[in-house]
Amino acid sequence: MEVRRGRETLQLYVLKPAEYFRLRQDDEIYDEHGARYKVTSVQKWAKRPNDMTIQIKHGMYDFGSIYIRDGQPAYPWTNIYRQGRQEFKAPKGLQGFPAKVGDKLITKEPIIFGQSRVEEGSVGELKGVHLLTPEQAKLYHGGQRALLTVKFQKGGTFFNVYPRQVKVKKPRLSR
């Protein structure tokens, strides 16, 4: 299904019943009109394996729920749509930045956020990758395609690290 949102056209695909159970917090889903919703939480029950409740948020203050009964969305949702399959996989890295969650990273330059500071050459662990929309990348982040969550050994966890600020630390091969 194609939906126009402003200048962009989205290609949306209907979620299959098995994909409902792979939804996680912060995933984006769409309704039949192309309105985007963010998943805020997912509730499942041990004694009812085909039932779940998905809490969603639309805009700033519009909250709601989707009830999945016997593997299908209940009224008023006829179908739930997604933009692509890659949204429901663990982030494996970025184009031009070959890193996986858990890889060791080393800083190319000092990173400063508020009062916390990480020195150049500090080692950290990649905890997550947050992909940015093209509009966010262009307007706010100087063309960076994603924000990285990195936990450094000294300095704490930083949620807004650019890929250009760090490089992957290659594992040392034993002789």
N, C-alpha and C positions, 0 to 999 in steps of 0.2 A: 504494500500500500504506500503510495506517495502522498506526502502531506507538505504543504507550503507553510513555512513559518517565516514571515518577513521576506527577506531576500533569498533565504536558503530553502532547498527542497530536501526533505528527509525521506529516506527509504526505510519504512518500518516493517517489521516481521512479527507475526503472531507468536507469542510464547507457547511452547509445547508444554503439556502437563508436567513433564519431568523437570522442565526449567523453572517452574514456580518454586520448587524446593531448593534450587541453587541460588535464589535471590539472597543478597546480603545487604547489610546496612550501607547506605550511600550509593547503591545502584540506582540508575535512572530507568524509569519505565514510562510508557505513554498510553493514553487512552485512544479511543477510536477517532477523536477529533485532532489528535496530534499534541494535546496538552502534556507537558512534561511533569512528572512527579518524581520525588526523591523518596526512596525507601528509608524510613527512620528506624524501624525494627521489624523483626520477623518472629512470630510466636508459633511453636509447634507443640504437639501433644504426643506423649508416648503411647497412650491407649487409642488414639485416633490418627493413624499414620497418614491418611489421605486428606486431613484437614489442617488448615493453618490460617493465621490472621497476619496480614501484612499491613503495618502502619505506614502511612504515606503523608507527604507534605507537598503542597502546591503553593508556590509563592512564599510569602513570609508568614501568613497567619492561618492559612487554610489547611487544616489537618483532617485526615480521614482514615478509613480502614477498607481493606479488601479482604473478603472472607472467601477462602478456598474450601469448598465442600466436595468431597469425593473426587478430588483432583481437578475441579473446574471452578472458575470464579462465580460467585453468587451474584444475584441482582444487586446493584444496577450495572455492574460491569459485564459486558458481553464478551469482551476479549481484552487481553493485556498485550501491549506491543513492546518491542525492543528495537534498538537501532542497529545492533549487530551482535554477533556471538562473542566477540572479544571482550565485551563488557562483563561477562560472567566468568572469565578466567582470571586466575591470579596474575597480577602484573609481572611480566617476565623481563621487562626492560623497555628501552626506547630505541628508536632508530638512531643509529650513530652513537649510542651509549650502551654497550653490551654489558649489562649488569643484571643480576637476579637478586631477589630479596634474600638477604643474609650474606651477600658478598661484602668483603672488606673494601672500604674506600679510603682514599688519602686526599687531603685538601690541597688544592693547587695554590690557594691564596688564603689569607686570614678571613674568617667569617665572623661578623659582628651582628647580633640581634639584641637590641636593648642593652642590658648590662652584661650579658654573657658574651664570651669571646672564645673562638677556637683558633689556635695558632696554625700557621702554614705548616704542612707536613703531619698534622694530627691524623690518627687512624680512627675510623668509625665503621659502623655496620649499617647497611641499607635496610631500613625497616619497611618502606613502602614507596610507591610511585603514584602520584596524583596527576593524571593527564589533564591538560588544559585545553579548552576550546580554542579554535583559531582566534576568536575575538579577544579572549582573555590574554592569550600569548602576545598578541599585537599591542593591545592597549596598556597592559599593566606589567608585563614581564619581559619586554625587550626581545620578543621572538622566541623565548624558551618554550619548548613543547610540553614541559612537565615540571612539577615541583617534587623534590625528593624529601622523604623523611629519613634523617640520618641520626643515629645515636652514637655520639663520639665518646671515647674512653674518658676524656676530660672535657668538660664544658656542657654536657647534658644532651638532650634531644632537640634537634632543630627540624621544623616542619616545612620550611620554605627554602630549601637549598636548591640552587640551579645545577643542572648537570655540568655546566661549564666550570663550576667551582670545585668539582671533585673529579678524581680519576680512579679507575678500578685498580686495586692493589693485586698484582699478579701473584699467585701462590708460588712459593719457592720450591723448586724441584729438588728432591734429595738425590745424592749421587750414588 
